[in-house]
Amino acid sequence: MARIAFIGLGAMGYPMAGHLAQQGHAVTVYNRTVATAQRWVEEYSGAFAQTPALAVLQADFVMCCVGNDDDLREVTLGAQGAFQAMAAGSVFVDHTTASAQVARQLAVAATQHGFDFLDAPVSGGQAGAQNAVLTIMVGGEESVYERVAPILACYAKMQRLMGGVGSGQLTKMVNQICIGGLLQGLAEALHFAQSAGLDADAAMQVISKGAAQSWQLENRYQTMLAGEFDFGFAVEWMRKDYAIVLEEARRNGATLPVTAMVDQFYADVINMGGARWDTSSLIARLKTKQ
């Protein structure tokens, strides 16, 4: 069993760290809100530390899942950051959805400190984290990934090395591009069905058996019809991810007209008071325009 530090106990990190503890690993956690770390220890055993640097002492693997690039830099490169205290030969695994640029920056810093770095963003939402069925997209050296893969298997149903450092984050960007387009299409389909006087539920059941089938259709159309948007990834976080995606597209020359449009639609949802609604709430915007 490994000695593992887990930094960041949000909606994703809390259950992910829990799965590691349940599999018998010795887990020390750090969270900016100490009460959350204390609650985690009461639920799963293990230990909590007051700073990232203290959490990673003696750790073989350090897993991290925080909010954005700035949060990530703070918990790694800050005065009390993990990179100040990680042991030589250990591995830092970043599950944050962040930019490829910060992943490459941290990989260089890790090498200078004598340990390894993988960017490993996840997909599957809070339910995926709770049920240990996440998909993990990894960037880094193959030999390092092979060491970490059994640890990731504690909360992943699918994991794959996508290439060098930054490739995991780039693959997560592909994931977010797909999700936004699918949800906007689904929102418009439901809106059209209702406007045309169809039984929208019946229409979705029929088309879900054909070429229109998708995870979003199967799992979100009923809650979208009900106006329930408390399932999964929040709109404000999707806009954070889309800022990263669109900046990367400007850098690599990709043309993303639909993604840019959906990003603005999510801005409309936020203006409606839906910052914490899940990403399927695009349909609410259409209903306001009737």
ABEGO torsion letter per residue (X at the ends): XBBBBBBEBBAAAAAAAAAAAAAGBBBBBBBABAAAAAAAAAAAEEBBBABAAAAABGBABBBBBBABAAAAAAAAABAABAAAABBBGBBBBBABBBBAAAAAAAAAAAAAAGBBBBBBBBBGEAAAAAAGABBBBBBEBAAAAAAAAAAAAAABABBBBAEBBGAAAAAAAAAAAAAAAAAAAAAAAAAAAAAAGBBAAAAAAAAAABAABBAAAAAAAAAAAAGBAABEBBAAAAAAAAAAAAAAAAAAGBBBAAAAAAAAAAAAAAAAGAAABBAAAAAAAAAAAX
